[in-house]
């Protein structure tokens, strides 16, 4: 543990989090869709406030959530010497395919760079059930459903921890695991994965867990990454327990459901990743007005009401959740009943310190699974 007197000399939030053993599970954003757009950095605060390629999209993101409860995660990826084409841009769109699923469905387009904002707008308007303009972009569709995309946050303009710790992990993944790119002086692995691409990307939350990445199309978040666990993460072989302290959660679920899902993955093994699953939170231990408003918000038949209810009550003292795993060939599903309980707190830092200032500390609750049972029921 990092001693209290040393906090003031620590610059990076991720160093405090890691030294004090903060469990990253339950910190993945819950996502319905991903809009991944290729755009050269720097990605500054001004970029997101004034760039005409981005600003109009932000209003559409808001409309989608307010009108339909659709949570979209926008991410920028930096052009790559091997993957990218001069004068062209890339848009990758992921979407939940159904209620129970294992992977997000994928569409990828490579088109003239000037047309990228128009395509991104067409995708969002299609989700809003506005006139369909996507048909005019079909000639730019890419057959890339078989390609796994690893997105590593190196966005130092949001928090310096992401560039300080994210770039070395990006470099190792890019050079040792992906494609045929061989920069001068690097040592290639014997077995690079041709169906894997590794990208530098913009911020997606959780800089205190830097280096952090998203694995798509699964939609799983990882943090506090170390070189020695990359073989297990990328090849999906070996001792799962070595990944426990690096797993932030699956973006198909809410916070307490993510905590339950990790325990089930550990219980069921690597085969768990191929199973179609879904989850729901049945009840939570809350205080004050949240105790009364949470069940009321959940009873409203609007997706955005449930999303707000779950995000607003992440500080629950306990939660009862269900994870459903379907078995279509047997026309049954396994229902897992899981109880999550808070068992203490750790000191962490929400963000890295700025020049001349001490790092700001906060305490956050930690959770564990205290009960897990399962039963079979018809689909």
C-alpha positions in Angstrom: 0.0 0.0 0.0 1.2 3.5 -0.8 1.8 5.3 2.5 -0.2 8.4 3.3 3.0 10.6 3.6 4.0 9.6 0.0 0.7 10.6 -1.6 1.7 14.2 -2.1 4.7 13.1 -4.1 2.7 10.8 -6.4 1.8 12.4 -9.7 -0.4 9.7 -11.3 -3.8 8.6 -10.1 -3.2 5.1 -11.5 -0.2 4.6 -9.2 -2.3 5.4 -6.1 -5.1 3.1 -7.3 -2.8 0.2 -8.1 -0.6 0.6 -4.9 -3.7 0.5 -2.7 -5.2 -2.5 -4.4 -8.3 -0.9 -5.8 -10.4 -3.5 -7.5 -11.4 -2.2 -11.0 -14.4 -4.5 -11.4 -17.7 -2.8 -12.0 -16.1 0.3 -13.7 -16.9 -0.5 -17.3 -19.3 1.9 -19.0 -22.7 0.2 -19.8 -23.0 0.6 -23.6 -25.6 -0.1 -26.3 -23.6 1.1 -29.2 -20.0 2.1 -30.0 -19.1 4.7 -32.7 -15.4 4.4 -33.4 -14.1 7.1 -35.8 -10.6 7.4 -37.2 -9.2 10.9 -36.6 -5.6 12.1 -36.2 -4.6 13.5 -32.8 -4.1 15.7 -30.9 -7.6 15.4 -29.3 -7.7 18.5 -27.2 -10.6 19.9 -25.2 -11.0 22.5 -28.0 -11.5 19.6 -30.5 -14.6 18.3 -28.7 -16.0 21.8 -28.3 -15.3 23.4 -31.7 -14.4 20.7 -34.3 -17.2 20.7 -36.8 -16.6 17.0 -37.5 -17.6 16.2 -33.9 -19.8 18.9 -32.4 -23.0 18.0 -34.4 -22.6 14.4 -33.4 -22.7 15.3 -29.7 -26.2 16.6 -30.0 -27.4 13.4 -31.7 -25.8 11.4 -28.8 -28.0 13.3 -26.4 -31.1 12.9 -28.4 -30.6 9.1 -28.7 -30.3 8.8 -24.9 -33.2 11.2 -24.0 -35.6 9.8 -26.6 -34.7 6.1 -26.7 -32.4 5.5 -23.8 -29.6 4.3 -26.2 -26.2 4.8 -24.7 -23.5 5.4 -27.3 -19.8 5.4 -26.5 -17.9 7.6 -29.1 -14.2 6.9 -29.4 -11.6 8.3 -31.7 -8.8 6.1 -33.0 -5.4 7.3 -34.4 -4.5 6.4 -38.0 -2.1 3.5 -38.2 0.8 3.1 -40.7 -0.4 -0.4 -41.7 -4.2 -0.2 -41.2 -5.0 3.2 -42.6 -5.1 4.6 -46.1 -4.0 8.2 -47.0 -7.0 10.3 -47.8 -9.4 7.8 -46.3 -11.1 7.6 -43.0 -12.6 4.7 -41.0 -15.9 4.3 -39.1 -16.6 1.2 -37.0 -20.1 0.8 -35.5 -20.9 -1.8 -32.9 -24.4 -2.5 -31.6 -26.1 -4.9 -29.1 -27.6 -7.6 -31.4 -30.3 -8.8 -29.0 -31.1 -9.0 -25.3 -28.8 -11.9 -24.6 -25.5 -11.8 -26.5 -21.8 -12.6 -26.3 -20.5 -10.0 -28.7 -21.6 -6.7 -30.2 -22.4 -6.8 -33.9 -20.0 -4.9 -36.2 -20.1 -2.7 -39.3 -17.0 -1.1 -40.7 -16.6 1.5 -43.4 -13.5 2.9 -45.1 -14.4 5.9 -47.2 -13.0 9.3 -48.3 -12.0 11.3 -45.3 -14.3 14.2 -46.1 -17.3 11.9 -46.0 -16.6 10.4 -42.5 -18.8 13.0 -40.6 -21.7 12.4 -43.0 -21.6 8.7 -42.5 -21.3 9.1 -38.7 -24.4 11.4 -38.8 -26.3 8.9 -41.0 -25.6 6.1 -38.5 -27.0 8.1 -35.6 -30.0 9.4 -37.5 -30.8 5.8 -38.5 -30.9 4.9 -34.8 -33.2 7.8 -34.2 -35.5 6.3 -36.9 -35.0 9.2 -39.2 -34.8 8.9 -43.0 -32.3 6.1 -43.8 -29.2 7.5 -45.6 -27.0 4.5 -44.9 -27.7 2.7 -48.1 -25.6 5.3 -50.0 -22.5 4.2 -48.0 -22.8 0.4 -48.7 -20.0 0.5 -51.3 -17.6 1.4 -48.5 -18.5 -1.5 -46.2 -15.6 -3.8 -45.1 -15.8 -7.5 -44.3 -14.1 -7.3 -40.9 -16.5 -9.1 -38.6 -13.7 -11.7 -37.9 -11.2 -9.0 -36.8 -10.8 -8.3 -33.1 -10.1 -4.7 -32.2 -8.0 -3.7 -29.2 -8.4 0.0 -28.2 -5.9 1.4 -25.7 -6.3 4.8 -24.2 -3.2 7.0 -24.7 -5.2 10.3 -24.4 -2.9 12.3 -22.2 -4.9 15.5 -22.8 -7.6 14.1 -20.4 -5.2 12.6 -17.8 -1.4 12.2 -18.0 -1.6 8.7 -16.6 -3.1 7.5 -19.9 -0.2 8.7 -22.0 2.5 7.8 -19.4 1.3 4.2 -18.9 -0.9 3.6 -21.9 1.6 4.2 -24.7 4.1 1.5 -23.6 1.4 -1.1 -23.4 0.0 0.0 -26.8 3.5 -0.3 -28.3 4.0 -3.8 -26.9 0.6 -5.0 -28.1 1.0 -3.4 -31.5 4.5 -4.7 -32.1 4.3 -8.1 -30.5 0.8 -9.3 -31.1 -0.8 -7.7 -34.1 -0.4 -7.7 -37.9 2.7 -7.7 -39.9 4.0 -4.2 -39.1 7.6 -4.3 -38.2 9.1 -1.0 -37.1 12.8 -0.7 -37.4 14.6 -2.2 -34.4 11.6 -4.1 -33.0 11.6 -7.9 -32.3 8.5 -9.6 -33.7 6.8 -12.5 -32.0 6.8 -15.8 -34.0 3.0 -16.0 -33.9 1.4 -12.5 -34.5 -2.3 -12.7 -34.9 -3.5 -11.6 -38.3 -7.1 -11.2 -37.1 -6.1 -8.7 -34.4 -5.7 -4.9 -34.7 -4.4 -2.6 -32.0 -5.3 1.1 -31.9 -4.4 4.2 -29.9 -7.7 5.7 -28.8 -9.3 8.6 -27.0 -10.4 8.6 -23.4 -13.2 6.2 -22.4 -13.2 6.6 -18.6 -11.2 5.1 -15.8 -7.8 6.8 -16.2 -7.0 5.8 -12.6 -6.8 2.3 -14.0 -4.2 3.2 -16.7 -3.1 1.5 -18.8 -6.6 0.6 -19.8 -8.1 -0.9 -22.9 -11.4 -2.1 -24.5 -11.5 -5.5 -26.3 -14.1 -5.5 -29.1 -16.4 -7.0 -30.3 -16.7 -8.5 -26.7 -16.9 -5.1 -25.1 -14.8 -6.0 -22.1 -12.7 -3.4 -20.3 -9.3 -4.0 -18.8 -7.0 -1.9 -16.5 -3.8 -1.7 -14.5 -2.3 -3.7 -17.4 1.1 -5.3 -17.1 3.2 -6.9 -19.8 3.3 -10.3 -18.1 -0.5 -10.8 -18.3 -0.9 -9.9 -22.0 -0.4 -13.4 -23.3 -3.3 -14.6 -21.2 -5.5 -11.7 -22.2 -4.8 -11.9 -25.9 -4.6 -15.6 -26.5 -7.3 -16.4 -23.9 -5.4 -19.3 -22.5 -4.0 -19.9 -19.1 -4.8 -19.1 -15.5 -7.9 -16.8 -15.3 -7.1 -15.8 -11.8 -4.1 -13.8 -13.0 -6.6 -11.5 -14.8 -8.9 -10.9 -11.8 -7.3 -7.7 -10.6 -7.2 -6.3 -14.2 -10.8 -6.9 -15.3 -13.0 -3.8 -15.2 -16.1 -5.5 -16.4 -18.3 -6.3 -19.4 -20.1 -3.3 -21.0 -23.3 -5.3 -21.6 -24.1 -5.1 -17.9 -24.4 -2.5 -15.1 -22.0 -2.2 -12.2 -23.2 -4.8 -9.7 -24.0 -7.2 -12.6 -20.4 -6.8 -13.8 -19.2 -7.9 -10.4 -21.3 -11.0 -10.5 -20.3 -11.8 -14.1 -16.6 -11.8 -13.1 -17.3 -14.5 -10.5 -19.2 -16.6 -13.1 -16.4 -16.3 -15.6 -13.9 -17.5 -13.0 -16.3 -20.4 -12.1 -17.1 -21.5 -15.7 -13.7 -20.8 -17.4 -12.8 -19.5 -20.8 -15.9 -21.1 -22.5 -18.0 -18.4 -20.7 -16.9 -15.8 -23.3 -18.8 -17.7 -26.1 -22.1 -17.8 -24.2 -25.0 -15.4 -24.7 -25.8 -13.7 -21.4 -27.9 -10.9 -20.0 -28.4 -9.5 -16.5 -30.7 -7.6 -14.2 -30.5 -6.1 -10.8 -33.4 -7.2 -8.6 -32.9 -5.1 -5.5 -30.3 -2.9 -3.7 -29.4 -1.9 -0.2 -29.8 1.9 -0.2 -30.2 4.7 2.2 -32.3 7.9 2.3 -34.4 8.9 -0.6 -32.7 6.4 -2.9 -34.3 3.6 -1.0 -37.7 4.7 -2.1 -37.0 6.2 -5.5 -35.0 3.3 -6.9 -37.9 0.8 -7.2 -40.1 3.5 -8.5 -37.6 4.4 -11.3 -37.2 0.7 -12.2 -40.9 0.3 -12.6 -41.1 3.0 -15.3 -41.1 1.1 -18.7 -38.4 3.3 -20.2 -34.9 2.2 -20.9 -33.4 5.5 -19.9 -35.2 5.3 -16.5 -33.5 2.0 -15.7 -30.1 3.4 -16.9 -30.5 6.4 -14.6 -31.6 4.3 -11.7 -28.6 2.0 -11.9 -26.1 4.8 -12.4 -27.6 6.9 -9.5 -27.4 4.0 -7.0 -23.8 2.6 -7.7 -23.1 3.3 -4.0 -25.5 0.6 -2.8 -24.4 -1.4 0.3 -25.5 -4.6 -1.3 -27.3 -5.8 -4.5 -29.2 -8.9 -5.6 -28.6 -9.6 -9.3 -29.5 -12.3 -11.8 -27.4 -13.3 -14.7 -29.1 -15.4 -17.4 -27.1 -17.6 -19.8 -29.0 -19.2 -22.7 -28.5 -22.7 -24.1 -30.5 -22.6 -27.4 -29.6 -26.2 -28.4 -31.3 -27.4 -25.2 -34.1 -24.8 -25.2 -33.1 -23.9 -21.6 -31.2 -21.2 -19.8 -29.2 -21.1 -16.6 -30.2 -18.4 -14.1 -27.5 -17.4 -11.6 -28.7 -15.6 -8.5 -25.8 -13.6 -7.0 -25.6 -11.4 -3.9 -23.0 -8.6 -3.9 -22.0 -6.8 -0.7 -19.7 -4.0 0.2 -16.9 -5.1 2.5 -14.7 -2.0 3.0 -13.1 1.0 1.3 -9.8 1.9 -0.3 -8.1 5.2 -0.8 -7.7 6.2 -4.5 -7.3 9.3 -6.7 -9.9 10.4 -9.2 -7.3 12.1 -11.4 -3.6 12.7 -11.7 -2.1 15.8 -10.0 -1.2 18.9 -11.9 2.0 20.8 -11.7 2.6 22.2 -8.2 -0.5 20.6 -6.7 -0.9 17.6 -4.4 -3.0 14.7 -5.7 -6.6 14.7 -4.5 -7.6 11.6 -2.6 -11.0 9.9 -2.3 -12.3 6.7 -0.7 -14.4 4.2 -2.7 -16.2 1.1 -1.6 -15.1 -2.4 -2.6 -17.5 -5.3 -3.3 -17.4 -9.0 -3.2 -19.8 -11.9 -4.0 -21.3 -13.4 -0.9 -23.8 -15.8 -2.4 -24.0 -17.6 -5.8 -26.5 -20.2 -6.9 -28.0 -21.4 -10.2 -31.0 -23.2 -11.6 -32.2 -24.2 -15.1 -35.4 -22.9 -16.6 -37.0 -23.1 -20.1 -36.2 -20.3 -22.6 
